[in-house]
Amino acid sequence: MSQRSAWVRFWTPGRLLFIFTLVNMVNYIDRYVIAGMTKELGHFVQYDMPGTTKPDTWIGATQSAFIGGYAAASLVFGHLVHKFHPFRLMSVGLLCWCASVVLTGLAPHVWVMIAARVISGVGEASFQCIVPPYIDDHAPPAKRGLWLAIFFMAIPVGSAIGFGYGAAMAGIGGEAASCADDASGSGSAGDAMDAMFAHNASTSGSGVGAPCDGGSGWRIAYLAEAVVMFPMALLVFYLPYGGKKHRGHSEASDDLSDVGDMGHVMPSDKLGDGRGRSVSYDVPPPTVIDELRNVVSSKMFLSTSLGYAAYTFVTSGIATWGAKFLLSLGLFEKELTASLVFGGIVSVTGALGTPIGGFLLDGDQRKEQATRLEMLAAAGVATPDEDDDETGDTIDKLCAASRQLFFYSFVGGALCVVAAVFVKAVPAIFFIGISLGCIMLFATTSATNLNVMSAVPPENRSFAIGVNTILIHALGDVPSPPIIGYLMDTFNAHLVLVLLTLYLGWTVFFWGACLVMARLKRRQYVTAMSSSLLAQRADA
């Protein structure tokens, strides 16, 4: 038991944050590795489906396929945290993720690859529903936004690494040589992996002009991801949840005596309330229907998620096709160069914008708290005990996050539109505008997730994150790559880029509505507190 205690003490919340950030980064490297090797995957699509005239549409569908698994798993994981140890659930999901990338790397057909990407959504659901509430509970209150920013900084950094990683791996296996030399039957040395998946000549054609399958580099890229993620998936299974608990996680569940098979938490009369305090519940955990009702009935939640969906539609479209935009507009000649440059922009701006936004969010929340207390004082209401005033704390979060969402999306969106308009006339304006715009947009990451968690009851946060992510995937990065791919096949790249950035107007609209609702909620709070005080005086 002493070894167990030492293990628990070693894994402080800060160290767990480091592990979870690595997991999130590897996930997003995988998500955007496709963007760095669209040419090679295009060869694979044409090799497997020789009659297709729109390979980009199929590549976009492959990029978006994970939403199937995510949609099925997110609500399940978001609800099962009331019954099972959260980190053991996360571990099971990550093992499914490892299996999916192995299957992707070994896929002999496009449909197998798409099916494998569906399974990858299960892994993403497992930790995206569990980690943010953990951070919300365990981060120091004055650094909650910064901790969230560190975790979500893995998104732009991982995406950028995915660009470069995909482009670098695409050339491994001699794809260019095997494509060029198909007619003579010569391929590059070491292309045994290509031979494993080569179709019969009667299926894909042979002789002069027969297409290649994109080489083995993209397959090796996916298999290597599984090697990196697998040890972390096993480690997560044995990680302790920590001292503070959320609803559904037993107070003693980090002790092996309280954990059954697969980490099932035994019944306990002491459960967390979602804010790090232990309370007693005489009612069972909420049902899925109860949780869904609580989440979708929140206008603040819906407005935040719809704005985030529009934001994700744009950023996913640009991320997936960014290198091809640069190539089509004549800014670069080689895919590797375009991928590295665009990946560098995403990486640097994400690494700057995300933590800056999280740091400023902590300061904004303190300012909103001061404003609320001033309003209470002006109404003649004594300052409440902040430890007991959960409603006031939630209102401070919503006001600070919503203000940041509206301001940053408005300025960032305007900069991206200007950059898209002038990309051909003045390329320097494009690179400056898109860089500054991305910094502003990435700065909203912590605020978005804080708004989602604060818009619902504490015990529904994991479920809310699941619903939110389904919405942003279903309305954002699932339809975006194939739609943009189709538009790229049909119209010129400049027009598509301008229209894509203008779509950010929906983000500004919905997040502006969040700001209005947050300030209205604060006004109602002050009025209710004042009315309560007057009623108490009348009774006296």
Salt bridges, closest charged atoms under 4 A:
ASP30 OD2 - ARG117 NH2 2.35
ASP48 OD1 - HIS109 ND1 2.85
ASP48 OD1 - HIS199 NE2 3.59
ASP56 OD2 - LYS324 NZ 2.53
GLU124 OE1 - ARG31 NH2 2.49
GLU124 OE2 - HIS473 NE2 3.38
ASP136 OD1 - ARG144 NE 2.90
ASP136 OD1 - LYS397 NZ 3.77
ASP136 OD2 - ARG461 NH1 2.82
ASP137 OD2 - ARG461 NH2 3.14
GLU175 OE2 - HIS43 NE2 3.41
ASP254 OD1 - HIS85 NE2 3.21
ASP254 OD2 - LYS245 NZ 3.01
ASP273 OD2 - ARG277 NH2 3.60
ASP290 OD1 - ARG293 NH1 3.06
GLU291 OE2 - HIS79 ND1 2.84
GLU291 OE1 - HIS82 NE2 3.26
ASP364 OD1 - ARG403 NH2 3.67
GLU368 OE2 - ARG403 NE 3.00
GLU368 OE1 - ARG522 NH1 2.51
GLU386 OE1 - ARG372 NH2 3.01
ASP389 OD2 - ARG372 NH1 3.08
GLU390 OE1 - ARG275 NE 3.52
GLU390 OE2 - ARG277 NH2 2.29
ASP393 OD2 - ARG275 NH1 3.96
ASP393 OD2 - LYS397 NZ 3.79
ASP396 OD1 - ARG372 NE 2.77
ASP477 OD2 - ARG31 NH1 3.24
ASP477 OD1 - HIS473 ND1 2.65
